[in-house]
Amino acid sequence: MNNFEQLFDIIQQRATERPEGSSTVAELDRGVHGIGKKIVEEAAEVWMACEYETDDEACLEMAQLIYHLQVMMVAKGFNPKISIGTCRNCRSYNSAIKKESHA
């Protein structure tokens, strides 16, 4: 099983090496618009799986969404550590953390 950073490294490696037949390379070649459409599709599948499917199926959909989000990060040249650090400065992130600490 790969963690977030390992998966990101694999996606970056595929983007650099561009192995023939790679679905990651194909997705990157579709560009931001194509990747974005896939993210929207996967987000809807996460929601539907959480509403109507088993927890295992919901987790699978979440994993697929994370993968596609990471493909977008690579396409945009984002670094996961910087992106997560940026989130920590977002008002919605801080608001969620405050709510959790008071629960």
C-alpha positions as CSV (number, residue, x, y, z in Angstrom):
1,M,0.0,0.0,0.0
2,N,1.3,3.4,-0.9
3,N,1.0,6.5,1.3
4,F,0.2,9.9,0.0
5,E,3.8,10.9,-0.7
6,Q,4.7,7.5,-2.3
7,L,1.7,7.8,-4.6
8,F,2.7,11.3,-5.5
9,D,6.3,10.2,-6.3
10,I,5.0,7.4,-8.5
11,I,2.8,9.8,-10.5
12,Q,5.7,12.3,-10.8
13,Q,7.9,9.5,-12.0
14,R,5.4,8.4,-14.6
15,A,5.1,12.0,-15.8
16,T,8.8,12.3,-16.2
17,E,9.5,8.8,-17.7
18,R,6.2,8.6,-19.7
19,P,6.0,4.8,-20.0
20,E,4.0,3.6,-22.9
21,G,0.5,2.5,-22.0
22,S,0.4,4.4,-18.7
23,S,-3.0,5.6,-17.7
24,T,-1.4,8.3,-15.6
25,V,0.4,9.6,-18.7
26,A,-2.8,9.5,-20.7
27,E,-4.6,11.5,-18.0
28,L,-1.8,14.0,-17.9
29,D,-2.0,14.4,-21.7
30,R,-5.7,15.3,-21.4
31,G,-4.6,18.4,-19.5
32,V,-6.1,20.4,-16.7
33,H,-9.6,20.4,-18.2
34,G,-9.7,16.6,-18.7
35,I,-8.2,15.9,-15.3
36,G,-10.7,18.3,-13.7
37,K,-13.6,16.5,-15.3
38,K,-12.3,13.3,-13.9
39,I,-12.0,14.8,-10.4
40,V,-15.7,16.0,-10.6
41,E,-16.8,12.5,-11.7
42,E,-14.8,10.8,-8.9
43,A,-16.1,13.3,-6.3
44,A,-19.7,12.5,-7.2
45,E,-18.9,8.8,-7.0
46,V,-17.5,9.3,-3.5
47,W,-20.6,11.0,-2.4
48,M,-22.9,8.3,-3.9
49,A,-20.8,5.5,-2.5
50,C,-20.9,7.1,1.0
51,E,-24.7,7.5,0.7
52,Y,-25.6,4.1,-0.9
53,E,-22.7,1.6,-0.9
54,T,-20.5,-0.2,1.6
55,D,-17.7,1.4,3.5
56,D,-15.2,-0.6,1.4
57,E,-16.7,0.8,-1.8
58,A,-16.7,4.3,-0.4
59,C,-13.0,4.0,0.6
60,L,-12.2,2.7,-2.9
61,E,-13.9,5.8,-4.5
62,M,-12.0,8.1,-2.0
63,A,-8.7,6.5,-3.0
64,Q,-9.5,7.0,-6.7
65,L,-10.4,10.7,-6.0
66,I,-7.1,11.2,-4.2
67,Y,-5.2,9.7,-7.1
68,H,-6.9,12.0,-9.6
69,L,-6.2,15.0,-7.3
70,Q,-2.6,14.1,-7.2
71,V,-2.5,13.8,-11.0
72,M,-3.8,17.4,-11.1
73,M,-1.1,18.5,-8.6
74,V,1.6,17.0,-10.9
75,A,0.0,18.6,-14.0
76,K,0.0,22.0,-12.2
77,G,3.5,21.5,-10.8
78,F,2.3,21.6,-7.2
79,N,4.3,20.1,-4.4
80,P,2.2,18.2,-1.9
81,K,4.0,19.6,1.2
82,I,3.5,23.2,0.0
83,S,-0.1,22.5,-1.0
84,I,-0.9,21.0,2.5
85,G,0.9,23.9,4.1
86,T,-1.2,26.3,2.1
87,C,-4.3,24.6,3.3
88,R,-3.3,25.2,6.9
89,N,-3.5,28.9,6.1
90,C,-7.0,28.7,4.7
91,R,-9.9,30.0,6.7
92,S,-12.0,26.8,6.1
93,Y,-9.2,24.5,7.2
94,N,-8.6,26.5,10.4
95,S,-12.4,26.7,11.1
96,A,-12.7,22.9,10.8
97,I,-9.7,22.4,13.1
98,K,-11.2,24.8,15.7
99,K,-14.5,22.9,15.6
100,E,-12.8,19.6,16.1
101,S,-10.8,20.8,19.0
102,H,-14.0,22.0,20.7
103,A,-15.8,18.7,20.1
